[in-house]
Amino acid sequence: MPKILKSSDLARVLSVSESTLFRMRKDPSFPKPKQIHKRCVGWLDKDIEKWLEQCPAA
């Protein structure tokens, strides 16, 4: 079963601040969040893993 990451969890996983995560969301290649509740969104962990695999190595 896929795990849903809220923005604070995703920022921690990616080792960025929540403000940086907000800027990253503007990139069209960044996975789109899923609507969890009226005022809450989250990302599927498998979508984030797939995105990370496609990112060029630094």
Backbone as CSV, one residue per row, in Angstrom:
resi,resn,N_x,N_y,N_z,CA_x,CA_y,CA_z,C_x,C_y,C_z
1,MET,0.841,-1.173,0.000,0.000,0.000,0.000,0.895,1.248,0.000
2,PRO,0.636,2.178,-0.920,1.489,3.370,-0.984,1.329,4.250,0.256
3,LYS,2.420,4.873,0.616,2.421,5.771,1.753,2.223,7.200,1.233
4,ILE,1.452,7.996,1.953,1.211,9.390,1.580,2.079,10.282,2.463
5,LEU,2.829,11.169,1.819,3.692,12.104,2.539,3.075,13.498,2.514
6,LYS,2.899,14.084,3.687,2.447,15.474,3.750,3.654,16.369,3.480
7,SER,3.419,17.649,3.266,4.503,18.547,2.875,5.644,18.567,3.896
8,SER,5.332,18.555,5.177,6.400,18.565,6.191,7.231,17.286,6.117
9,ASP,6.571,16.146,5.899,7.283,14.870,5.777,8.134,14.844,4.513
10,LEU,7.567,15.328,3.408,8.294,15.327,2.146,9.508,16.250,2.220
11,ALA,9.355,17.407,2.846,10.489,18.322,3.001,11.608,17.641,3.787
12,ARG,11.249,16.900,4.816,12.249,16.186,5.616,12.931,15.102,4.781
13,VAL,12.156,14.352,4.000,12.714,13.286,3.156,13.696,13.868,2.138
14,LEU,13.343,15.018,1.555,14.189,15.636,0.534,15.289,16.515,1.132
15,SER,15.280,16.687,2.450,16.252,17.529,3.165,16.215,18.970,2.677
16,VAL,14.999,19.502,2.538,14.812,20.902,2.158,13.804,21.524,3.111
17,SER,13.748,22.851,3.100,12.740,23.529,3.923,11.387,23.456,3.217
18,GLU,10.338,23.743,3.950,9.012,23.731,3.344,8.868,24.846,2.308
19,SER,9.585,25.988,2.511,9.541,27.057,1.502,10.214,26.608,0.216
20,THR,11.311,25.865,0.330,11.973,25.339,-0.864,11.071,24.335,-1.557
21,LEU,10.402,23.503,-0.790,9.461,22.542,-1.365,8.357,23.271,-2.131
22,PHE,7.863,24.376,-1.579,6.837,25.159,-2.258,7.354,25.658,-3.612
23,ARG,8.621,26.105,-3.669,9.207,26.546,-4.942,9.411,25.371,-5.894
24,MET,9.783,24.227,-5.360,10.002,23.037,-6.187,8.704,22.605,-6.873
25,ARG,7.578,22.840,-6.214,6.280,22.437,-6.771,5.953,23.182,-8.060
26,LYS,6.581,24.315,-8.297,6.340,25.090,-9.515,6.998,24.445,-10.734
27,ASP,7.957,23.557,-10.512,8.628,22.853,-11.607,7.672,21.811,-12.182
28,PRO,7.422,21.869,-13.495,6.462,20.923,-14.091,6.870,19.451,-13.960
29,SER,8.165,19.191,-13.766,8.596,17.794,-13.647,8.367,17.238,-12.234
30,PHE,8.104,18.120,-11.274,7.877,17.682,-9.893,6.513,17.009,-9.801
31,PRO,6.413,15.891,-9.086,5.125,15.183,-8.979,4.025,16.075,-8.405
32,LYS,2.850,15.931,-8.953,1.695,16.686,-8.481,1.162,16.037,-7.205
33,PRO,0.765,16.859,-6.232,0.197,16.293,-5.005,-1.218,15.776,-5.245
34,LYS,-1.630,14.880,-4.392,-2.992,14.334,-4.415,-3.806,15.028,-3.328
35,GLN,-5.056,15.290,-3.624,-5.944,15.911,-2.637,-6.347,14.847,-1.623
36,ILE,-5.985,15.052,-0.363,-6.315,14.104,0.699,-7.617,14.512,1.370
37,HIS,-7.726,15.785,1.622,-8.882,16.358,2.298,-9.089,17.740,1.718
38,LYS,-10.132,18.391,2.120,-10.458,19.714,1.583,-9.269,20.680,1.644
39,ARG,-8.531,20.665,2.744,-7.413,21.592,2.920,-6.080,20.884,3.112
40,CYS,-5.965,19.668,2.602,-4.748,18.896,2.821,-4.372,18.130,1.554
41,VAL,-3.097,18.242,1.181,-2.594,17.486,0.034,-1.419,16.633,0.484
42,GLY,-1.089,15.643,-0.321,0.040,14.780,-0.016,0.568,14.157,-1.288
43,TRP,1.742,13.579,-1.195,2.389,12.940,-2.335,2.541,11.457,-2.063
44,LEU,2.330,10.661,-3.084,2.550,9.225,-2.940,4.051,8.978,-2.943
45,ASP,4.503,8.145,-2.023,5.939,7.878,-1.920,6.497,7.292,-3.210
46,LYS,5.695,6.482,-3.921,6.187,5.883,-5.164,6.387,6.951,-6.248
47,ASP,5.561,8.011,-6.249,5.738,9.107,-7.206,7.031,9.865,-6.925
48,ILE,7.330,10.072,-5.655,8.557,10.784,-5.266,9.782,9.935,-5.609
49,GLU,9.719,8.627,-5.326,10.839,7.740,-5.648,11.116,7.741,-7.153
50,LYS,10.069,7.682,-7.945,10.212,7.696,-9.402,10.840,9.015,-9.861
51,TRP,10.392,10.132,-9.290,10.933,11.444,-9.632,12.417,11.526,-9.271
52,LEU,12.774,11.014,-8.088,14.176,11.045,-7.663,15.069,10.221,-8.588
53,GLU,14.553,9.103,-9.087,15.328,8.270,-10.006,15.597,8.995,-11.319
54,GLN,14.681,9.888,-11.720,14.817,10.605,-12.978,15.681,11.868,-12.852
55,CYS,15.930,12.305,-11.629,16.735,13.513,-11.426,18.193,13.223,-11.790
56,PRO,18.837,14.195,-12.443,20.246,13.992,-12.758,21.089,13.998,-11.477
57,ALA,22.142,13.226,-11.480,23.019,13.158,-10.314,23.763,14.487,-10.159
58,ALA,23.908,14.926,-8.924,24.585,16.207,-8.669,26.083,16.017,-8.649
